[in-house]
Amino acid sequence: MSQTRDTITLLSQKLDAAARSTLAYAKKQGADRAKVSASCSIEKRLVVENKEFTLANTLESQKVGLGVHKDQKKGSASINNADERGLQQSVDDALALAKFSVADEFLVMPNASEAPKAKILPFMWTDRVTEISLGEIQEFTQAMLGRLTKDKRVAIDRLEVSTSCMWHGLYNSLGMHQTESQTSLSWSFMGMAVDGKEVSGFDYEGRSVYSWDLALDIAVKQCDEFSEKIVKNLRPGKGPSYKGPVLLSPRAVEEILLGTILYHASGGSVMDGKSQWGDKVGEQVVSKLIHISDDPHNSRFSGATSFDGDGLPTAPRILVKNGVLISHLHDCYTAKHCKTTSTATSGGPFSLVCAPGTTDLLKMMNARNELLVVDRFSGNIDPIKGDFSGVAKSSRLYKNGLDHGGVAETMIAGNLFDTLKNILSVSTVSEDISGAMQMPWMLVDGVSVSGS
């Protein structure tokens, strides 16, 4: 048994006992309901800046957060240890805050029957990650750095690799009790290509996995793809100007389209009267080519979890099917306000998957004589009106299906409600975005493109 695992086990036992005693104290002090969130973690981290190792450390942390309800008023507090007297003082502080809060008839916590014990997701914890030393992290980092800078034109500004081993417990005074342990190996890097006086645009990538197995293969592949991409972005040409179709990469789909979908599907937006889809469940709200689900039990994604922020067991859920809104995303509070049931998505959605389509990517790149292919987006999006405008970054110009090179930062603009209904095609291939979600390529219409 590794020292890290031993430490996490001991800390989790200590926090578990502290959480239960804190709930008992809150009840004794007159709280109608109380909730405790406790966590502990051990993180090992290595940072490289400009090819030099600048940081190597191990961090151990604990945190306890609590919330109380008294006369339908809410108060909260937090502490960075499991000290009994400190936790009791936090309860007193939270109850004092509740006295000055505004009464809210919709405050709610699930009881034990509404939030039964969630099924453990075994892939989330691997002992091997607890045994990884800083020396092994350094070897992993050096292997990544070597692949990233294999082409001498690639300049990496920062590369970070870390391991995390953590435990999380969620409890309330109505009998809800959930716990989860997780290991992860994560990396991120950012940089650009430099060739003489020529400099490409700045870019970044990252990923998180649960297991050591195949992690280096995944990281090296990502490094190779990143290096190739930013080198290809050297010496950009002038972008085109037109109004019509643009091809969005999986990352651009996430950055431009997904936020608006989630905003209007959110239970909070529905509750506040800001969602245009508040009464649209069962109706078509976007193109029939869009199918989105949340899969919190998928081992490919870093957001996987067996329970949500209210303590309800999670489950795979369809959000949009063939363009039809299947469900809003509610937590217990918004569900009570909207007189419906929670979808166990408090703190979520967790692992979104937009299903691939039926069109070959090469065919999509031949959609018009001059086609802008957008890799990233930086700009403004108004989720209520749907208007967006900004810069298409790391983008390329295709002419008659052939790559004619990168383009200087080009402005794009449009209305997302129109765009989401004018999806011309969705690719048969899809990609993981930073290990957090999966998106395909999408050819969308009605976008104004303004080249430099």
C-alpha positions in Angstrom: 0.0 0.0 0.0 1.4 3.4 -1.0 2.0 6.2 1.5 -0.3 8.5 -0.5 -3.1 6.0 -0.3 -2.5 5.5 3.4 -2.7 9.2 4.0 -5.9 9.7 2.0 -7.5 6.8 3.8 -6.6 8.2 7.2 -7.7 11.8 6.3 -11.0 10.5 4.8 -11.8 8.6 8.0 -11.0 11.7 10.0 -13.2 13.9 7.8 -16.0 11.4 7.8 -16.2 11.4 11.5 -15.9 15.2 11.6 -18.8 15.6 9.1 -21.1 13.4 11.2 -20.3 15.2 14.4 -20.8 18.5 12.7 -24.2 17.5 11.5 -25.1 16.4 15.1 -23.9 19.7 16.5 -25.8 21.7 13.9 -29.0 19.9 14.9 -28.3 20.5 18.6 -27.9 24.2 17.8 -31.3 24.3 16.2 -30.7 24.0 12.5 -33.7 22.6 10.6 -31.4 21.1 8.0 -27.6 20.9 7.6 -25.3 19.8 4.8 -21.5 19.1 5.0 -19.1 18.7 2.1 -15.7 17.4 3.0 -12.7 16.7 0.9 -9.0 15.9 1.1 -6.3 15.6 -1.6 -2.7 15.1 -2.3 -1.3 16.7 -5.4 2.2 16.3 -6.9 3.0 19.0 -9.5 5.9 19.8 -11.9 6.1 23.0 -13.9 8.4 23.8 -16.9 8.7 27.4 -18.1 10.7 28.2 -21.2 12.3 24.7 -21.1 13.4 25.1 -17.5 12.0 23.2 -14.5 10.7 26.0 -12.2 8.5 24.2 -9.7 8.3 20.7 -8.2 6.1 20.2 -5.1 3.7 18.0 -3.2 0.6 19.7 -1.7 -1.8 18.2 0.9 -5.1 19.9 1.5 -8.3 19.5 3.5 -11.6 21.4 3.2 -14.9 21.3 4.9 -17.9 23.4 3.7 -21.2 23.5 5.4 -24.6 25.0 4.9 -27.5 25.3 7.3 -31.2 26.0 6.9 -33.2 27.7 9.7 -36.7 28.9 9.3 -36.2 28.6 5.5 -33.2 30.9 5.7 -29.7 29.9 4.6 -26.2 30.4 6.0 -22.9 28.8 5.1 -19.2 28.7 6.2 -16.0 26.8 5.4 -12.8 25.7 7.1 -9.6 24.2 5.8 -9.2 21.4 8.4 -11.2 19.0 10.5 -10.7 20.7 13.9 -13.8 20.0 16.0 -13.9 23.4 17.7 -13.3 25.2 14.4 -16.2 23.2 12.8 -18.5 24.0 15.7 -17.7 27.7 15.3 -18.4 27.5 11.6 -21.9 26.1 12.4 -22.5 28.9 14.8 -21.3 31.4 12.2 -23.5 29.9 9.5 -26.6 30.0 11.8 -25.8 33.6 12.6 -25.7 34.5 8.9 -29.0 32.6 8.4 -30.7 35.0 10.8 -30.0 37.9 8.4 -30.8 36.0 5.2 -34.1 36.4 3.3 -36.5 33.6 3.8 -36.8 31.3 0.8 -39.6 28.8 0.6 -37.7 26.8 -2.0 -34.7 25.8 0.1 -34.5 22.0 0.1 -32.3 19.0 0.8 -32.9 15.5 -0.4 -33.5 12.8 2.2 -32.0 9.3 2.3 -34.8 7.8 0.2 -34.5 10.5 -2.4 -30.7 10.2 -2.5 -29.8 6.5 -2.0 -26.2 5.4 -1.9 -24.6 5.9 -5.3 -22.9 3.1 -7.0 -19.1 3.5 -7.0 -17.4 4.1 -10.4 -14.3 1.8 -10.0 -12.3 3.4 -12.9 -12.0 6.6 -11.0 -9.4 5.2 -8.6 -6.2 3.4 -9.6 -3.5 2.5 -7.0 -0.8 3.0 -9.6 -1.4 6.8 -9.7 -0.9 7.0 -5.9 2.5 5.5 -6.3 3.8 7.9 -9.0 6.8 9.7 -7.7 8.0 13.2 -8.7 10.9 11.5 -10.5 8.4 9.6 -12.7 6.5 12.8 -13.3 9.7 14.4 -14.4 10.4 11.6 -16.9 6.8 12.0 -18.2 7.3 15.7 -18.5 10.6 15.4 -20.3 9.1 13.0 -22.8 6.3 15.4 -23.5 8.7 18.4 -23.8 10.9 16.4 -26.2 7.9 15.7 -28.5 6.6 19.2 -28.3 10.0 20.7 -29.3 11.1 18.1 -31.7 10.5 20.7 -34.3 12.8 23.5 -33.2 10.3 26.1 -34.4 8.0 25.2 -31.5 8.4 27.4 -28.4 6.7 26.1 -25.3 5.9 28.9 -22.8 4.6 26.6 -20.0 4.2 22.9 -19.5 2.6 21.5 -16.3 2.1 17.9 -15.2 0.4 16.8 -12.0 -1.1 13.8 -10.2 -4.0 14.1 -7.8 -5.4 11.7 -5.3 -8.6 12.9 -3.5 -11.6 11.8 -1.5 -14.9 13.7 -1.3 -17.8 13.2 1.1 -21.2 14.7 1.0 -23.6 14.4 4.0 -26.8 16.0 5.2 -28.9 15.8 8.4 -31.8 14.0 6.5 -29.6 10.9 6.1 -28.0 11.5 2.7 -24.4 10.2 2.7 -22.2 9.9 -0.4 -18.5 9.4 -0.8 -16.1 9.1 -3.8 -12.4 8.7 -4.3 -10.5 9.7 -7.4 -7.1 9.6 -8.9 -6.0 11.6 -11.9 -3.0 12.4 -14.0 -3.2 15.8 -15.7 -1.2 17.9 -18.1 -1.4 21.2 -19.9 0.8 23.2 -22.1 0.8 26.5 -24.1 3.1 27.9 -26.7 3.6 29.1 -30.3 5.7 28.5 -33.3 8.6 30.8 -34.1 10.6 30.9 -37.4 12.9 33.8 -37.6 10.8 36.9 -37.4 7.6 34.9 -38.1 5.5 34.0 -35.0 2.3 31.9 -35.1 -0.7 32.6 -32.9 -0.6 31.4 -29.2 -2.3 28.1 -28.5 -2.9 25.7 -25.6 -3.9 22.1 -24.9 -4.4 19.8 -22.0 -5.9 16.5 -20.8 -6.7 14.6 -17.6 -7.0 10.8 -17.3 -7.7 8.5 -14.3 -5.0 5.9 -15.0 -1.3 5.8 -15.7 -1.9 3.1 -18.3 -1.6 4.6 -21.8 -1.3 8.1 -20.4 2.0 8.8 -22.0 0.8 7.5 -25.4 -2.2 9.9 -25.2 0.0 12.8 -24.1 2.6 12.2 -26.8 0.0 12.0 -29.5 -1.5 15.3 -28.3 1.9 16.9 -28.3 2.6 15.8 -31.9 -0.8 17.1 -33.1 -0.2 20.4 -31.3 3.2 21.0 -32.7 2.1 20.2 -36.2 -0.9 22.5 -35.9 1.0 25.6 -34.6 3.8 25.2 -37.2 1.2 25.1 -39.9 -0.1 28.4 -38.6 3.1 30.2 -39.4 2.9 32.9 -42.2 -0.9 33.2 -42.3 -2.5 34.7 -45.3 -5.4 37.0 -45.6 -8.7 35.6 -44.5 -11.8 35.5 -46.8 -14.8 37.8 -46.5 -18.3 36.4 -47.1 -21.5 35.5 -45.5 -22.4 31.8 -45.5 -21.0 28.5 -44.2 -18.0 28.1 -41.9 -16.6 24.8 -40.6 -16.3 24.6 -36.8 -13.7 22.3 -35.3 -14.8 20.3 -32.2 -13.2 22.9 -29.9 -15.0 25.7 -31.8 -18.3 23.9 -31.5 -17.7 23.8 -27.7 -16.6 27.4 -27.5 -19.3 28.9 -29.7 -22.4 26.7 -29.7 -22.5 24.7 -26.6 -22.7 27.5 -24.0 -25.9 28.9 -25.5 -27.5 25.4 -25.6 -26.6 24.9 -21.9 -27.8 28.3 -20.9 -31.3 27.8 -22.2 -31.5 24.2 -21.0 -30.4 25.3 -17.5 -32.9 25.0 -14.7 -31.6 28.2 -13.3 -32.4 30.1 -16.5 -35.8 28.5 -16.6 -36.4 29.5 -13.0 -35.3 33.1 -13.6 -37.4 33.4 -16.7 -34.4 33.9 -18.9 -34.5 30.7 -21.0 -36.1 30.9 -24.4 -36.7 27.2 -24.0 -38.6 27.3 -20.7 -41.7 25.8 -22.2 -40.0 23.9 -25.1 -39.4 20.4 -23.6 -40.6 18.0 -26.3 -40.2 20.6 -29.1 -37.5 21.1 -31.7 -35.1 23.9 -30.6 -32.0 23.3 -32.7 -31.1 21.5 -35.9 -32.3 17.9 -36.2 -28.6 17.0 -36.7 -27.8 17.7 -33.1 -27.9 15.0 -30.4 -26.4 15.8 -27.0 -26.2 13.7 -23.9 -24.5 13.9 -20.5 -22.7 10.7 -19.5 -21.3 11.1 -16.0 -20.3 7.4 -15.8 -18.0 7.5 -18.8 -14.4 6.7 -18.0 -13.0 8.8 -20.8 -14.1 12.1 -19.2 -12.6 13.9 -16.2 -16.0 15.1 -15.0 -17.3 11.6 -14.2 -19.0 11.3 -10.9 -21.4 9.0 -9.1 -23.4 11.7 -7.4 -24.2 15.4 -8.0 -23.8 18.4 -5.8 -27.0 17.7 -3.9 -26.0 14.1 -3.3 -28.4 12.5 -5.8 -27.0 9.5 -7.7 -26.1 10.5 -11.3 -27.1 8.6 -14.5 -26.6 9.1 -18.3 -29.2 11.6 -19.6 -30.2 12.8 -23.0 -30.5 16.6 -23.3 -31.2 17.1 -27.0 -32.3 14.3 -29.4 -32.6 15.0 -33.1 -32.9 18.7 -32.2 -35.7 18.2 -29.7 -35.2 19.4 -26.1 -35.7 16.3 -24.0 -35.0 17.8 -20.6 -34.0 20.9 -18.7 -31.1 20.5 -16.2 -32.4 20.9 -12.7 -30.9 20.6 -9.2 -33.1 20.2 -6.2 -33.6 23.9 -5.7 -34.6 24.9 -9.2 -36.7 21.7 -9.5 -38.8 22.7 -6.5 -39.1 26.2 -7.8 -40.3 25.0 -11.2 -42.5 22.2 -9.7 -40.6 19.4 -11.3 -38.0 16.8 -10.3 -34.2 17.2 -10.1 -32.2 15.7 -13.0 -29.3 15.1 -10.6 -27.2 17.7 -12.4 -26.3 20.0 -9.5 -22.8 21.2 -10.4 -23.1 19.7 -13.9 -23.6 18.7 -16.6 -20.5 16.5 -16.1 -19.4 14.7 -19.3 -21.2 16.1 -22.4 -21.2 14.1 -25.6 -22.5 15.5 -28.9 -23.0 12.6 -31.2 -21.1 12.3 -34.5 -23.1 12.7 -37.7 -23.1 11.1 -41.1 -21.0 13.4 -43.3 -17.3 12.7 -44.2 -15.1 15.5 -42.9 -13.3 15.9 -46.3 -16.7 16.4 -48.0 -17.5 19.1 -45.4 -14.2 20.9 -46.2 -15.4 21.1 -49.8 -18.7 22.9 -49.0 -17.9 26.1 -50.9 -15.1 27.5 -53.1 -13.7 29.4 -50.2 -14.4 28.1 -46.7 -13.1 29.3 -43.3 -12.3 26.5 -41.0 -12.5 27.8 -37.4 -10.4 26.1 -34.7 -10.8 28.5 -31.8 -13.0 31.5 -30.9 -12.3 34.6 -28.8 -15.0 37.1 -28.6 -18.4 38.0 -27.2 -21.5 35.8 -27.0 -24.9 37.1 -25.7 -26.7 33.9 -24.6 -30.0 35.7 -24.3 -30.1 37.4 -27.7 -27.9 34.8 -29.3 -25.6 37.4 -31.0 -21.9 36.5 -31.2 -18.9 38.3 -32.7 -15.2 37.8 -32.3 -11.9 36.5 -33.7 -11.5 33.1 -35.3 -8.2 31.9 -34.1 -5.8 29.3 -35.5 -8.1 29.1 -38.5 -7.5 28.0 -42.0 -8.7 28.7 -45.5 -9.9 25.8 -47.7 -10.4 26.3 -51.4 -12.3 23.7 -53.3 -11.6 21.2 -50.5 -7.8 21.9 -50.4 -6.0 23.5 -47.5 -4.5 26.9 -48.5 -2.9 27.6 -45.2 -3.6 29.5 -42.0 -5.3 32.9 -42.1 -4.6 36.0 -40.0 -7.1 36.5 -37.2 -10.5 36.9 -39.0 -13.7 38.3 -37.5 -16.8 36.1 -37.5 -20.3 37.1 -36.4 -23.8 35.9 -36.4 -26.8 34.9 -34.3 -26.6 31.5 -32.5 -30.3 30.8 -32.6 -30.1 31.0 -36.4 -26.8 29.2 -36.5 -28.1 26.3 -34.3 -31.0 25.8 -36.7 -28.8 26.0 -39.7 -26.4 23.1 -39.2 -25.7 21.9 -42.7 -23.8 18.8 -41.7 -22.1 17.0 -38.7 -18.9 14.9 -39.2 -18.7 11.2 -38.7 -15.6 11.8 -36.6 -15.5 13.4 -33.2 -12.8 14.4 -30.7 -12.4 14.7 -27.0 -12.0 18.2 -25.7 -9.3 18.3 -23.0 -10.6 15.0 -21.7 -13.8 16.7 -20.5 -16.3 16.2 -23.4 -16.7 14.9 -26.9 -17.7 17.0 -29.9 -17.8 16.5 -33.7 -17.0 19.0 -36.5 -20.0 21.1 -37.6 -20.7 23.0 -40.9 -22.9 25.9 -40.0 -24.5 28.5 -42.2 -25.3 32.2 -42.0 -22.0 33.4 -40.5 -20.5 36.7 -41.5 -16.8 36.4 -42.2 -14.5 39.4 -42.4 -10.9 38.8 -43.4 -8.1 41.2 -42.5 
